[in-house]
Amino acid sequence: MSVEKFIFITEEADAGKRVDIVVSERLPDYSRSQIAKFKTYRDGALVRRSDRVKVGTEYTVEIPEQQNTDNGLRITKNDKMPLDILYEDSDIIVINKPRGIAMYPGAGRDTGTLVQAVLAHTNLSSVGITGMRPGVVHRLDKDTSGVVVFAKTDAAHRVLFDVFAAHKIVRKYVAFTWGIPNWVDADITGNIGRSTRNRQKMTMQKNGGKPAHTEVHVMNVFPRFNISQIRCTLHTGRTHQIRVHLSAHGFPVLCDPLYGNPASRLASVKD
């Protein structure tokens, strides 16, 4: 593994500071967990992170080209991205996930995921590492935004997994769809399984699949544009559940390239 060297000389403003603090100030593009794995030398001798720097002294930091976390996932400096952290303690971290970012690595995607961004910030539970999903107790689709909870310890992962499995947490999402329902509230049920025609898609199935239940409520309608705002409450957590259930009943989510109408339809929506 190639190693990049970063050399700097300490100044008066660094007086009394720990080595790792000064290094983090010089290398703001790296996370605390990454810097903890860097080696720092003074006059050719390895120094501890907790050592206090000497002013006017040259330090050399060795930065591996690519860092490996304890969980085994590859983490590079490109995985460090701004996180909208809603809550964090020693056991869990709660992130407001933006749309457009995948939860964890998968086929053809080995970097730039939310898991890797969180790992660049802090450690996660080792549970789920076999499937490249450390700390993951529930998930959101790549193009869905919303709150995601990660477990930082194995004990927290076990508790959270049981809570989600027992449906003790209410999960609500808001979707904008094409079409105006002739109802206000409805329960959509039906098994969901993977499509035999397109392996990227899930479909409602009479035989096979897994039971799925979505409670929907029409929050607002925009007749001029043939668009509705719908709140969806999940009673199960199947892959693409909301998108599949709404589309199967004639109300596909706007801008959904897999289950929705072509994006060109938005061209007809004008103020």
Residue, then its C-alpha position, 0 to 999 in steps of 0.5 A: m500500500s502506497v503512503e503519502k507523507f504530509i510535513f508541517i512545522t508547528e507554530e505558536a498557536d499550536a503550543g500545548k496541543r495534542v499531536d492528533i489535534v494539530v494533525s486534524e487541524r492541518l488535515p481537515d479533509y480527514s475524519r477523526s477515525q481516519i487520523a487515529k490510524f495515521k502515523t506521526y513522526r518527529d525527528g524520525a521517531l514515532v510519537r503518540r497521538s496524546d503527546r504535546v507538540k513542540v513549537g517550531t518542530e517539523y512533524t511528518v504524517e504518513i497517510p495510507e492511500q486507502q484506509n481500512t476500518d475495523n469493520g473491513l469496509r474500504i474508506t477513502k477521503n472521498d467518503k468523507m462528506p457532510l452528515d446531517i446528524l440529528y442525534e449521536d451518543s456512544d451507542i447510536i447515531v441518527i442521520n438525516k439521509p439525503r436522496g441520491i446516496a445509497m445506504y451501503p455498498g452493493a453490486g457495482r457500487d463500492t464507495g460513496t455510500l452512507v455507511q462509508a460516510v458514517l464510518a469516516h466519522t465514527n465507528l459502527s457495530s460489527v454486526g452486518i459486516t459480512g453483507m457490508r452493512p455494519g450498524v445497519v438496522h433498517r434502510l431507505d432507498k437510494d433516492t429516498s430521503g429521511v431519518v436513518v438510525f445506525a448502531k455504534t455498538d453490537a449491544a445497541h444493534r441487537v436492541l434496535f433490530d428487535v425494536f424494528a422487527a417487532h414494529k415498535i417504531v412508527r415509520k411515516y413517509v411523505a410521497f408526491t404521486w401522479g393521480i388524484p385518489n377518490w379516497v382519503d384513507a386506505d390500507i394497501t396490502g399484498n405480497i411483494g417479491r422480486s420481478t422475474r422480468n426485471r431483477q431490479k424491480m419488485t412486484m406485487q404477487k399473488n403467489g410467493g413474495k412476502p406480506a406487505h402492508t402500507e397505510v396511506h392518507v391523502m394530505n393534499v391534492f393539486p388537481r391542476f397538475n394531477i398530483s397528490q401529496i400522500r403520507c405513507t405509514l409502513h407496517t412492514g418493511r419490504t424493498h421498494q414497498i411504498r413505490v410498489h404499492l402506490s404504483a400498483h394502485g395507479f399512483p406512481v411516485l413522481c420522478d421514480p425511474l423504476y416504477g413511475n411515469p417518465a420524467s418528461r411528464l414534469a415538463s407539463v407541470k408549470d406555475 
